[in-house]
Amino acid sequence: MAFEVHYDSESDIVCASASGDIVCASASGDMDAKQIEIFAVEVRRVSTEHKCRRLLNDLRQITSKLSVADIYEIPDMLLKNGAPRIKRAMVVSGDLEQFRFFETVSQNRGQRVKIFRDIEEAKQWLLED
């Protein structure tokens, strides 16, 4: 998995994109779990640096091969590794059911997450409030 994180000062949104395969995100210490942790730490760093509480996750280039158990663990892993409690829009392609499950699990843990197919709709949601 490769990723990029940057701050868009024009929209006041942290933009994070990822590409490649995610095979397993369990706490077993595999490389994908480490990459997700590194990704979360970088998002936290950029968010803190710019005092920004909005995150646009562009995951349209991700191929997810995660199990239900893996997906269930990711929100806790993100919080444990310092991912800030921010408003997060995730733009995805592929299996929407997997991402909707992630959205539900995240929301049940008090996180503000919403899944989108369209990047402009995601940005619009982030700017509401």
VOZABA-494497 format. One line per 2 residues: number of its first residue (from 0); their letters; for each residue x, y, z of C-alpha. Coordinates in nm, 2 decimals. Layout:
BEGIN
NUM> A> X Y Z; ...
END
This chain:
BEGIN
0> MA> 0.00 0.00 0.00; 0.13 0.34 -0.10
2> FE> -0.01 0.66 0.04; 0.02 1.04 0.03
4> VH> -0.11 1.30 0.29; -0.12 1.67 0.24
6> YD> -0.31 1.98 0.36; -0.52 2.18 0.12
8> SE> -0.52 2.53 0.26; -0.79 2.65 0.01
10> SD> -1.05 2.41 0.14; -0.90 2.36 0.49
12> IV> -0.91 1.98 0.45; -0.64 1.72 0.50
14> CA> -0.63 1.50 0.19; -0.50 1.15 0.22
16> SA> -0.49 0.90 -0.07; -0.39 0.54 -0.08
18> SG> -0.33 0.29 -0.35; -0.25 -0.08 -0.39
20> DI> -0.37 -0.39 -0.21; -0.47 -0.42 0.15
22> VC> -0.46 -0.79 0.23; -0.48 -0.81 0.61
24> AS> -0.50 -0.54 0.88; -0.52 -0.76 1.18
26> AS> -0.30 -0.71 1.49; -0.08 -1.00 1.37
28> GD> 0.20 -0.75 1.29; 0.20 -0.80 0.92
30> MD> 0.32 -0.54 0.68; -0.03 -0.41 0.59
32> AK> -0.12 -0.35 0.95; 0.21 -0.15 0.99
34> QI> 0.13 0.05 0.67; -0.21 0.14 0.80
36> EI> -0.06 0.25 1.13; 0.20 0.46 0.96
38> FA> -0.07 0.61 0.74; -0.27 0.70 1.06
40> VE> 0.03 0.86 1.22; 0.10 1.08 0.92
42> VR> -0.26 1.19 0.90; -0.24 1.29 1.27
44> RV> 0.08 1.48 1.21; -0.06 1.68 0.92
46> ST> -0.39 1.74 1.09; -0.22 1.86 1.41
48> EH> 0.03 2.07 1.23; -0.25 2.26 1.04
50> KC> -0.51 2.24 1.32; -0.75 2.08 1.08
52> RR> -1.03 1.85 1.18; -1.15 1.74 0.83
54> LL> -1.01 1.45 0.64; -1.08 1.35 0.29
56> ND> -0.96 0.99 0.23; -0.94 0.90 -0.14
58> LR> -0.93 0.52 -0.14; -1.05 0.47 -0.50
60> QI> -0.72 0.30 -0.59; -0.73 0.05 -0.30
62> TS> -0.81 -0.31 -0.36; -0.94 -0.45 -0.03
64> KL> -0.90 -0.81 0.06; -0.99 -0.76 0.42
66> SV> -1.19 -1.00 0.63; -1.49 -0.88 0.84
68> AD> -1.27 -0.93 1.15; -1.00 -0.71 1.00
70> IY> -1.25 -0.43 0.91; -1.39 -0.45 1.26
72> EI> -1.05 -0.39 1.42; -0.93 -0.10 1.20
74> PD> -1.13 0.18 1.38; -0.97 0.08 1.71
76> ML> -0.63 0.05 1.56; -0.66 0.40 1.42
78> LK> -0.75 0.55 1.75; -0.49 0.35 1.94
80> NG> -0.22 0.48 1.70; -0.32 0.84 1.75
82> AP> -0.56 0.91 1.47; -0.74 1.23 1.58
84> RI> -1.11 1.23 1.62; -1.19 1.42 1.31
86> KR> -1.46 1.43 1.05; -1.36 1.18 0.79
88> AM> -1.51 1.14 0.44; -1.39 0.83 0.26
90> VV> -1.43 0.81 -0.12; -1.42 0.45 -0.24
92> SG> -1.48 0.23 -0.54; -1.52 -0.15 -0.53
94> DL> -1.71 -0.34 -0.27; -1.94 -0.08 -0.10
96> EQ> -2.07 -0.33 0.15; -1.72 -0.37 0.31
98> FR> -1.68 0.01 0.34; -2.04 0.05 0.48
100> FF> -1.95 -0.20 0.75; -1.64 0.00 0.83
102> ET> -1.85 0.32 0.85; -2.09 0.16 1.09
104> VS> -1.82 0.01 1.31; -1.64 0.35 1.32
106> QN> -1.96 0.54 1.40; -2.04 0.29 1.68
108> RG> -1.70 0.39 1.83; -1.78 0.76 1.83
110> QR> -1.60 0.85 1.50; -1.75 1.08 1.24
112> VK> -1.71 0.88 0.92; -1.91 0.87 0.60
114> IF> -1.86 0.67 0.28; -1.89 0.83 -0.06
116> RD> -1.85 0.74 -0.43; -1.82 1.10 -0.54
118> IE> -1.53 1.32 -0.43; -1.72 1.65 -0.46
120> EA> -2.01 1.52 -0.25; -1.75 1.41 0.01
122> KQ> -1.59 1.76 0.02; -1.94 1.92 0.05
124> WL> -2.02 1.70 0.35; -1.69 1.78 0.52
126> LE> -1.75 2.15 0.49; -2.10 2.13 0.64
128> D> -2.15 2.23 1.01
END
